[in-house]
């Protein structure tokens, strides 16, 4: 029996081998392959000028987890049965995987790409991030795929036919050309690859540009022996912060397991993705920026004030990529460190590329600490998670909205507005409170921000009281 919970909003993810195993992955490859073939035929039937290939090519890469090569083999067998062709790019970062969709191999453009990765999850997890025709394959597409697979009894034989491709060299050459002006930059920094796949290309680029850096946990190792590969957690930045205590090291960069999220630190600040996006707009004229509902109000206000346009949208890397293309935005950001560049790049999240955009700011002598200190004072909480169930989490959001609109607690400050684009972002005079259902885990995610520090606890207590009341009703 295949557990349908592995089919999530943005990707497919589960425990190996309990949930992701030979049977489930072969079926995923087969039914996903059928969907890709269908989309490929529709696209080519609408383009009479083209001479389509017999079958779509899918470029597959994977991170450092020990289960990846087996999953690649199972996936390839399923895709081959669906009459797809497989390009094997080997171990790569997720940004390099996405990059393959914009390149030609043997004069062929891949029609789809699949990244085998468990991202920042523990080492016994793995998963698939899927792109078809340069668009994320997510949400209903993934859920429908799961429903087909759950009822299938097809037996799929091994067929490991594939063609090896070298996308890493193309990516390295691209970055070297785009950032040649950083050559021999003197400012010293430290990178922490966390034994993920960032250094499948990163140090080669840094060395060729003759940049001044120290490297930490560079070797890809899917057991993650030194710390968990999630730089959004402060406990995973302890070692890299020690390097920042040295006089000559000015900045630090850290990456998650598949290198699509970045942490950037100065000696004084750990700068989250939303504020990083604000800093990066300094080099973009009249920027259009897509932010998620968890982003600071400062990001939205300051971008709009400076003549740009900041748009609030749903959390999730797939959601932001779609919205960036829809609006032709320059940049997108999540607080967790996903940065999406459509300005001078292809509109997807790539922490390695983001590293060099940040280094540009430093090379231009922008004083990052002073830029941070010039922003309005604000107090923000971390994400605070409230446990619930998959079945109840969205029902709870609806019930919480009902309570807020009809019988709000007396200690709740006056509400100016409620933004419902993704959960509830409740706007008060001096700040806001957020509650949303996680699309990947059975929790409600809350976050709070105010110009007054004491308000954070007030917002949190008021919202928790409402959540408890909603739980009782359900």
N, C-alpha and C positions, 0 to 999 in steps of 0.2 A: 504493500500500500504506500503510495507516494503522498507525503505531507504537503498539502496545498499552501501551507503558511510560508514555504520557501519562495513563493511567487509574490514579490513585494511591489510597492508602488514604483520604485525607481530601478530595481534590478532583481535578480534571483540570488538568494543567499541562504546558506544553511550549514549544518554540521556535517563533516566528513568522518566516516562513511555512512552515518545513520540516515541522513537525508539526501546528501549528494553522493551518489555511488554509480556503479556501472549502469544499472537499469535506469535510474532517473535521468542521468546525464545523456545517455544515448537517446532516450525519448525526447528530451529537451532539444537535442541537436536535430532530430528528425522533424518534429513538429515546427520548430523554429525555422528550419530549412524550408519547409513547405510554405510558410508565411513569406519568407524572403523571396522565394521563387515567384509567388503570386504578385508581390509588390514589384519585382523586377520586370515581369511580363507586362503589368499595367503601365509602368513608366515607359517601356520601349514601344508599347502599342500606341502611346500618345506622341511618339517622336518618330514620324515617318522618315525623317532624313537619316536616322541612325541605322546601322546594321548590327543588331544585338548579338552578343555572344550566345553560345548555346546554353550556358548556365551562368548564374551569378557567382562571383568569387567573394569569399568571406575571409577577411584577414583576422587571424587569431593570435593574441599574445597573452602572456601570463605573468603573474608576480612571483615572489620567491617561495611561496608556500610549498611544502613537500608533496602535497596532493596534486599540484598543478599539471604535471606531465601526464598522469593517469587521466585527469579530467579532460585534457586536450585530446587524448586518444579516443576516449568515449564520445566526446563531442564531435570529433572528426568523423567517426563511424556513422553517427546519426545524420550529420550534414551530407555525407556522401550518399547515403540511402535516399535522401530527399533530392538528389541530383544537383547538389551544389558543388562548387570547387573550393578547396581550402588553401589559403596562403598561411604559412607558419612563420611568424616573426620572432618566436622564442620569448625569452624573458625581457620584458620592457616595462616602462612606466605607463600609466594609463594615458597621459598626455601624448606619449609617443604612439600608443595604440590608436587614439583618435586621429593623430596626424596622418596615419596610413591611408585614411579615406580621401585625402587630398593629393595623393601621389600615384604614380603609375609604376607597375612592376611587370616586366616583360610586355610593356605597352598596354597593360590592363589596369583600369581603375577598380579597386575593390568596391563592390556595391554595398557591403556591410562589414562591420568589425565587431569582434567580441573580445572583451578583456576578461580573463579568468583571474578573479581577485576576491579576497575577503576583506579588502580595504583595511580599516583600522580594527577589525574584529580579532578575537583571539586566534591562535595558530590553528586550532581545529576547525575553523570556519573556512569556507571558500564561497565563490559565487561567480556570477556573470553580469557584466555591464555590456549592453547591446546597443549598437548604432546601425540603423538601416537607412541607406540613401542620405547619409550625413545628418540624420535626425535621430534623437533618442527613441528607443523602443521601450515603452514604459506604460504604466497605469493599466488601462483596459486591455491593451495588447498583451501585457504579461499575464493579467488575470485570466483572460480567455485561453491563453496558452496552457496555463495550469489546469484549467477545467478539462481541456482535451487530453492532456497527459494523464490526469488522474483516472480516467476511464479507459485507458489504452492497455492492451495486452500484446502489442506487437513485439516480436523478438527481432533484435537488430544484431547482425553479425559484425565482427571486427572488419573494418576497412580503413586503414590508416593512410590512404593515398593523400598526399599533400605536396605542395611546392614551398620550399624555404625562400624567404625574402629577407632582405637587409633594409629595414626601415630606420634602424638606429643611425646608420651613417648619413642617410638623407636628413634626419632630424638634426644631428650634430652640425652638419654643413649649413643648414638653414639658420640655426641659432648663431653660429659663428658669423655668418654674413650680416644678420639683423643687428648684432650687438658688437660689431668690430670696433666701434668707437670706445668700448670699455677696455680695450687692450692695455695691459700693464697698469691698470688702476691700482693705486697704492694702498687704499684703505683696507685694513685687515678685518676679516670676519671669520666666523666659524659656521660649519654646516653639520647638522646631525641627521644622518639618513636613517637612523633607527633600525638598521639591518633590513630595511625595505629595498625597493628597486630604484630609488632616486639615482643611485650611483651606477646604474646600468649605462648612463650617459653623462651625468652631471660633472664628475671630476675630469673627464676627458675634455669637456667644454671649458671648464675653469682653467685647466692647465694650458690648453691651446691659446686662451686669452691672456695667459700669464697673470692671473689674478692672485691676490695675496690672501690665502685662506688656510684654516686648519680643518681637518676632517675627523668626524666622530662616527663610529659604528657604520662604516662605509660598506662593508661586505654584506651582500644580500644573504639573509639566513631566515628561512620561514619559521623557525622556532622562536625568533625574536629574543635572543638570550640576554640582552642588556636592559631593555625596557619595552613596554607595550607601544606599538606603533601608532600612537594617537597624540599628536602634538597639541590638541585642544585641551588636554588635561595637564594641569600644572605639574603634577608629580612626574610626568614623563619629560620634563624640561630641566630637571635638577642638574644633570651633568652638563648640559650646554650652558646653563647659567653660570656654572663655575668658570667656564672659559671667559665669560664676559667680565669677570672680576680682574682679569689681566689687563694691564694698562693699554697694551697695543691692540687688543681686539675690541672693535667698536660695535659690531652687530652680530646677530646670530640668526640662522635660518634652520628650521626643522620641518620634517616631512612625515606624512603618514605612510602606511605600508605600500600603497600603490602610487604615491607621489602625485595625487591630484589635490591635496590640501597642504597649505603652508602655514607655518607659524613664523613670525618675524619679531625679533626682539632687539631693542637698544639696551644700553646699560641701565636705563630707567624704566622702560615700558615694554610690556608684552602687547603688541598692537594687533587687535582683532581684525577680522576680514572686512568689516564695514568701515572702520576708520582707515584701514589700508586703502580701500577703494577711494575714499575721500582724498587721501594724499596723492594717489595715482592720477586723479583728475587734474592735478596741477599742470600736467603736461598734455592735456586734451582740451581743445577749444570747444566751448559750449557742449560739454559732455552730456550724453544721455546714459543714465546708470539705472540698472535694475537691482533692487535690493529685496531681501526677503522680509517677512513680517517680524523677525527677531532683530533686525538691524536697528541701531540707535537712531533716535529722531535727529540727532546732530548730523548724521550723514545726509539725511533727506533735506534738512533745513539749509545746511551750508552749501550743498551742491545747487539747490534752487536759488539761494541768495547770490551765488556767484555767476548766475546766468545759465546754469545747466538745467537739466531736468532729471529728477530722481523719481522713479516709479516703484511703488511697493507691490510685491507679488508673492506668490506661494513659496514656501520653503521647498528645497529639493533641487539637486543639480539638473535633473531632466526638465523640471518646470522652468528654471531660469534660462536654460539653453533655448528652449522653445520661445520664451518671451523676448529674449535678445534678438533672435532672428525676426520675430514678428514686428518689433519696433525699430530694428536696425540700431540698437543701442551700442554704445562703445564698450561698455563694461558691465559686468554683473558681480555680485558679491553675496556671500553668506558669512555670518559671524564666525562660523567654524573654520574658515580659511580657504573655502572654495573661491577662487577668483577666475572670472570668465572674461577673456579679452577678445573683443570683436574689432577693436582698433588695432590695426597692424597685425592681426592674427585671425583665427578661424571661429571664434565664438564659443569655445569650450574651456573647461577648467583644467589647468595645467600648472602645477606648482613649480615645475622646473622653469618654464617660460616666465612665470610670475617673479621668480628670483631675479632674473635679469631686468625686468621692468622696475623692480625696487632698486637694484643696483644703479640704474640710470638716475634715479632721484638722488642717490648718494653722490654719484659722479658729477651731478650738476650743482653740488654744494648746497643742496637743500638741507637745512638743519631740522631733522625730523623731530627731535625732542621739542624744539621751539614751536614747530607747527602744531604738535599735540597740545602744548601748554597754552597756545593762543585760542584753542577751541573753548566754547562755553563749558563751564563746570557741570558735570553730570555724574550721577551715581547709578551704577547698573549692577544687577545681580547676575550670577552665572545661571545657566539653565537649571531649573529645579524640576525633577520628574516625580510625578504622582502615579503610582501603580494602579492599573485597572485591567480590563480584559480586552481582547481583540473585538469581541462582540459588542462591548458596551462603550468603547472609547468615543465613537462618533455620536452615539446617543447622548452621552454625557455632555458633549459640547452643546448640543441642541437644548438640553435641559438647563444648562448653566445660562445660556442666552435668555431663556424664558424667565428664569429667576431674576436675572439682572434687570430685565425690562419691566417686570411686574412687581416683585417684592425684594428689592435690593437691601442688604444689611444696612442698618443705621450708621455703622462706622465707615461705610464705603464713601469716599469723597464724591463730589458732584461729577457726573459723567458728561463730558462734552460731545463724545462721539464713540461709536463702536464700529470698528473696521472688521468685516467678516470675510475677507478674501481667503483666509486660511486660519480657521479657528476664530478666536475673538481677541482683537487688540483693542483694549478699553482705554480710551483717552481721557485723562483728567486734566485739571488746570495746570498741574506742575509735573506731569509725567504720564506713564502708561503702564498697564499690566497686560500680559499676554497669556492666554491658555489655548493650546491647540493639541489635537490628537496626533501623536507620532504616526507617520505612515509606515514605519518599519518595525516598531516594537509596541507591546501592549501598555503604553503609558500616555499620560497627558504631560505635555511640556509647558512649564510656566517660566516667565521671565519678567523682570520689573526694572523700570528706569524712572528716575526723578531728578529734578534739580535740588531736592532736599533729601539728605541721607535718611532721615527718620521715616520718610514716606515708604521706603522699600519694605520695611517690616509691616507697615500698615496695609499696603497693597497686598502683600503676601498673606497676611492673616485674613483679610476680607475675602480674598479669592478662595483661600482654602476653606473658609466657612461655607462659601457657596458650593464648592466642589463636594464637600461632605453632605450638604443638604441634597444636592443632585443625586449623589450615590444612594441616599436613603430612599428617594422617590423611585429610583430604578430597581 
